[in-house]
Amino acid sequence: MIVDYAQLTTLAAILRTGSFDGAAEALGVTQSAVSQRLKNLEERIGTPLVLRGQPCTGTATGRRLAAHLDQVSLLEHGLSRDIESLTPRSARLRIAVNADSLATWFISAAAMAPDLLFDLVVDDQEYSADWLRRGEVVAAVTSHASPISGCSSHALGALRYLATASPSFFRKYFSVGVTAETIAKAPMLRFDAKDRLQQNWMKTHLNCSATPPSHRLPSSEGFVEASLLGLGWGMNPEMLVNDHIATGRLVTLLPDAHQDIPLYWQTSRLVDGALEPLTRAVRRQTRHMLIN
């Protein structure tokens, strides 16, 4: 099927800006032109591509088509041979990354490739590979070592987590020790429904499958702050809590009971060459910041 790339560009602009007005401004056309282009594309594809709302979001097909446009833009500009010619509007890298990597090392890696424009999708490292499988991103930070079909995989090292809590919280809930019985009653921090780090830690170090009362808090920085304020205990990246542990504002629940999560950088082979500058930056940064 031959696709009109002006229509695809319009679809991508709607999803990027979240509105028809924003797309019109970004493309320098009228809102009616944006609406007509999308209508023509949806009729051609035979399915809705945009879910109208505030903001507008893409259907599964719409997101896949927008990702296709990003890949074509990368290939057309020959980034592997001429990275200097890239402008912020010429290609956008949609990448799936877990929140803790975003809060610790990914931004500094991205800054080493300053000419690129990023569209980051935040998802758990156990699920970020699904975005690659669906073709909706060109790269992902994931816990899956085996290359996704059509992708290259690079081992980065492990992100180390520590089970931490405030000293007052520890005294209140673990005065007789951290055991399967005491931890079952201690409020726990959980990032979201996909977050299994706390459960895995309890299974590994306490041989229990407790389901403590829990707060749901989808923010890496908020996780640390909640720990400091005594809301609950949780698994925090070592890089984010080392200083607080050193000053006594946080304590570890058990000595030397860390949990290491191996991370991998997977990229679509179609654009491996174009992504090479970013891949180099990611590998360089994680060499110094992750456990190898």
C-alpha positions as CSV (number, residue, x, y, z in Angstrom):
1,M,0.0,0.0,0.0
2,I,1.3,3.4,-0.9
3,V,1.1,5.9,2.0
4,D,0.8,9.7,1.6
5,Y,3.7,10.9,3.8
6,A,2.1,14.4,4.2
7,Q,-0.8,12.6,5.8
8,L,1.5,10.5,8.0
9,T,3.4,13.7,9.1
10,T,0.0,15.2,10.0
11,L,-0.9,12.1,12.1
12,A,2.5,12.2,13.9
13,A,2.1,16.0,14.6
14,I,-1.3,15.4,16.2
15,L,0.1,12.7,18.4
16,R,3.2,14.7,19.3
17,T,1.3,17.9,20.2
18,G,-1.8,16.2,21.5
19,S,-4.2,18.4,19.5
20,F,-5.3,19.4,16.0
21,D,-4.6,23.0,16.8
22,G,-1.1,22.1,17.9
23,A,-0.5,20.0,14.8
24,A,-1.7,22.9,12.6
25,E,0.7,25.3,14.3
26,A,3.6,22.9,14.0
27,L,3.0,22.2,10.3
28,G,2.1,25.8,9.4
29,V,-1.3,24.8,7.9
30,T,-4.9,25.4,9.0
31,Q,-6.8,23.2,11.4
32,S,-9.2,22.2,8.7
33,A,-6.3,21.0,6.6
34,V,-5.1,18.9,9.5
35,S,-8.6,17.4,9.9
36,Q,-8.9,16.7,6.2
37,R,-5.5,15.0,6.0
38,L,-6.3,12.8,8.9
39,K,-9.8,11.9,7.6
40,N,-8.3,10.9,4.2
41,L,-5.6,8.8,5.9
42,E,-8.2,7.0,8.1
43,E,-10.3,6.3,5.1
44,R,-7.3,5.0,3.3
45,I,-6.2,2.7,6.2
46,G,-9.8,1.8,7.0
47,T,-9.6,2.3,10.7
48,P,-9.6,5.2,13.3
49,L,-6.0,6.4,14.0
50,V,-6.6,9.1,16.6
51,L,-8.7,9.0,19.8
52,R,-10.1,12.5,20.2
53,G,-9.6,14.0,23.6
54,Q,-7.5,16.3,25.7
55,P,-4.9,15.3,24.7
56,C,-5.5,13.4,21.5
57,T,-3.9,10.0,21.6
58,G,-3.3,7.4,19.0
59,T,-5.0,4.0,18.5
60,A,-2.7,1.0,18.2
61,T,-2.6,1.4,14.4
62,G,-2.1,5.2,14.7
63,R,0.9,4.8,17.0
64,R,2.4,2.2,14.7
65,L,2.1,4.4,11.7
66,A,3.6,7.4,13.5
67,A,6.5,5.1,14.6
68,H,7.0,4.0,11.0
69,L,7.3,7.7,10.0
70,D,10.0,8.2,12.6
71,Q,12.0,5.2,11.2
72,V,11.6,6.4,7.7
73,S,12.9,9.9,8.7
74,L,15.9,8.4,10.3
75,L,16.7,6.3,7.2
76,E,16.1,9.1,4.8
77,H,18.5,11.4,6.6
78,G,21.3,8.8,6.7
79,L,22.1,9.6,10.3
80,S,24.8,7.0,10.5
81,R,26.8,8.9,7.8
82,D,25.7,12.5,8.3
83,I,24.5,13.1,11.9
84,E,25.3,16.8,11.6
85,S,22.5,17.3,9.1
86,L,19.8,16.3,11.5
87,T,17.6,19.0,12.8
88,P,15.1,18.7,15.7
89,R,12.1,18.5,13.3
90,S,13.6,16.1,10.9
91,A,13.6,12.9,13.0
92,R,12.3,12.1,16.5
93,L,13.5,9.0,18.4
94,R,10.7,7.3,20.2
95,I,12.3,5.2,23.0
96,A,10.9,3.1,25.8
97,V,12.8,3.5,29.1
98,N,12.0,2.5,32.7
99,A,11.5,5.3,35.2
100,D,14.5,4.5,37.4
101,S,16.9,4.6,34.4
102,L,15.3,7.9,33.4
103,A,15.9,9.2,36.9
104,T,19.5,8.0,37.2
105,W,21.5,7.7,34.0
106,F,19.5,7.9,30.8
107,I,19.2,11.7,30.6
108,S,22.9,12.2,30.9
109,A,23.4,9.6,28.1
110,A,20.9,11.4,25.9
111,A,22.7,14.7,26.5
112,M,25.8,13.2,24.8
113,A,23.8,13.2,21.6
114,P,22.5,16.8,21.7
115,D,21.3,17.0,18.1
116,L,18.7,14.4,18.5
117,L,15.0,14.9,19.5
118,F,13.5,12.4,21.9
119,D,10.0,11.1,22.5
120,L,10.3,8.9,25.6
121,V,7.8,6.3,26.6
122,V,8.1,5.3,30.3
123,D,7.3,1.7,31.2
124,D,8.6,-1.0,33.5
125,Q,11.8,-2.7,32.3
126,E,9.9,-6.0,32.2
127,Y,7.4,-4.6,29.7
128,S,9.4,-2.0,27.7
129,A,10.4,-4.7,25.1
130,D,6.7,-5.0,24.2
131,W,6.9,-1.5,22.6
132,L,9.6,-2.8,20.3
133,R,7.6,-5.9,19.5
134,R,4.8,-3.7,18.4
135,G,7.1,-1.5,16.3
136,E,6.1,1.6,18.3
137,V,9.6,2.6,19.3
138,V,13.0,2.3,17.7
139,A,14.9,1.4,20.9
140,A,14.2,0.3,24.5
141,V,15.9,-0.1,27.9
142,T,14.7,-3.5,29.0
143,S,15.5,-6.4,31.3
144,H,15.2,-8.8,28.3
145,A,18.6,-10.1,27.2
146,S,17.5,-12.0,24.1
147,P,17.1,-9.7,21.1
148,I,13.6,-9.0,20.1
149,S,12.9,-10.2,16.5
150,G,14.6,-7.7,14.2
151,C,16.5,-6.0,17.0
152,S,20.1,-5.8,18.3
153,S,20.7,-6.2,22.1
154,H,23.5,-4.7,24.2
155,A,24.2,-5.6,27.8
156,L,24.5,-2.5,29.9
157,G,25.0,-3.7,33.4
158,A,22.7,-3.9,36.4
159,L,20.8,-1.2,38.3
160,R,21.2,-1.9,42.0
161,Y,18.3,-1.5,44.4
162,L,18.2,-1.3,48.2
163,A,15.2,-1.9,50.4
164,T,15.1,1.4,52.4
165,A,13.0,3.2,55.0
166,S,13.3,6.1,57.4
167,P,14.8,5.4,60.8
168,S,11.5,6.3,62.5
169,F,9.6,3.9,60.2
170,F,12.1,1.2,60.9
171,R,11.8,1.6,64.7
172,K,8.0,1.5,64.4
173,Y,7.5,-1.6,62.2
174,F,10.8,-3.5,62.6
175,S,11.7,-3.1,66.3
176,V,11.9,-6.9,66.7
177,G,13.6,-7.4,63.3
178,V,12.7,-7.7,59.6
179,T,10.8,-10.9,59.3
180,A,8.1,-12.4,57.2
181,E,5.7,-11.5,60.0
182,T,6.7,-7.9,60.6
183,I,7.0,-7.0,56.9
184,A,3.5,-8.2,56.2
185,K,2.2,-5.3,58.4
186,A,4.6,-2.6,57.3
187,P,3.2,-0.2,54.6
188,M,5.0,-0.7,51.3
189,L,5.7,1.6,48.4
190,R,4.8,0.4,44.9
191,F,5.5,2.2,41.7
192,D,2.5,0.8,39.8
193,A,0.6,-2.4,39.2
194,K,3.5,-3.8,37.2
195,D,6.1,-3.2,39.9
196,R,7.2,-6.5,41.4
197,L,10.6,-5.4,42.9
198,Q,9.3,-5.4,46.5
199,Q,7.7,-8.8,46.2
200,N,10.8,-10.2,44.6
201,W,13.0,-8.8,47.3
202,M,10.8,-10.4,50.0
203,K,10.8,-13.7,48.3
204,T,14.6,-13.7,47.9
205,H,15.7,-12.4,51.3
206,L,12.8,-13.4,53.6
207,N,11.4,-16.4,51.7
208,C,7.9,-15.0,51.9
209,S,5.1,-13.9,49.7
210,A,3.6,-11.3,51.9
211,T,1.1,-8.7,50.6
212,P,1.7,-5.7,52.9
213,P,-0.6,-2.6,52.7
214,S,0.8,-0.4,50.0
215,H,1.0,3.1,48.5
216,R,1.0,3.4,44.7
217,L,3.5,6.1,43.8
218,P,4.6,6.3,40.1
219,S,7.6,8.6,40.5
220,S,11.2,7.6,41.2
221,E,12.0,10.8,43.0
222,G,8.7,10.6,44.8
223,F,9.6,7.0,46.0
224,V,12.7,8.4,47.7
225,E,10.8,11.3,49.2
226,A,8.1,9.0,50.5
227,S,10.7,6.8,52.1
228,L,12.4,9.8,53.7
229,L,9.0,11.0,55.1
230,G,8.2,7.6,56.6
231,L,5.2,6.8,54.3
232,G,6.6,3.3,53.7
233,W,9.5,1.1,52.7
234,G,10.5,0.5,49.1
235,M,13.1,-0.6,46.7
236,N,15.1,2.5,45.7
237,P,18.0,2.7,43.2
238,E,21.2,2.8,45.1
239,M,22.3,5.9,43.2
240,L,19.3,7.9,44.5
241,V,19.7,6.9,48.2
242,N,23.4,6.5,48.9
243,D,23.7,10.0,50.3
244,H,20.6,9.7,52.4
245,I,21.9,6.4,53.9
246,A,25.3,8.0,54.5
247,T,23.7,10.8,56.5
248,G,21.3,8.5,58.4
249,R,18.2,9.8,56.8
250,L,17.5,6.4,55.4
251,V,18.4,2.9,56.6
252,T,18.5,-0.4,54.7
253,L,16.0,-3.1,55.9
254,L,18.7,-5.8,55.8
255,P,22.5,-5.4,55.5
256,D,23.9,-6.4,52.1
257,A,20.4,-7.5,50.8
258,H,20.6,-5.6,47.5
259,Q,18.8,-6.6,44.4
260,D,20.4,-6.1,41.0
261,I,18.3,-5.7,37.8
262,P,20.2,-6.4,34.6
263,L,19.4,-3.9,31.8
264,Y,19.8,-4.2,28.1
265,W,19.7,-1.6,25.2
266,Q,17.7,-3.0,22.3
267,T,17.5,-1.2,19.0
268,S,15.7,-1.9,15.7
269,R,18.2,-3.2,13.2
270,L,16.5,-1.1,10.5
271,V,18.0,2.0,12.1
272,D,21.0,0.6,14.0
273,G,23.3,2.9,12.0
274,A,21.3,6.0,12.6
275,L,21.1,5.2,16.3
276,E,24.9,4.4,16.7
277,P,25.7,7.8,18.3
278,L,23.1,7.3,20.9
279,T,24.0,3.7,21.4
280,R,27.6,4.7,22.0
281,A,26.5,7.3,24.5
282,V,24.3,4.8,26.4
283,R,27.0,2.2,26.6
284,R,29.6,4.8,27.7
285,Q,27.4,6.2,30.4
286,T,26.2,2.9,31.9
287,R,29.8,1.6,32.0
288,H,30.4,4.1,34.8
289,M,27.0,4.2,36.5
290,L,25.7,0.6,36.5
291,I,27.0,-2.5,38.2
292,N,29.2,-4.5,35.7
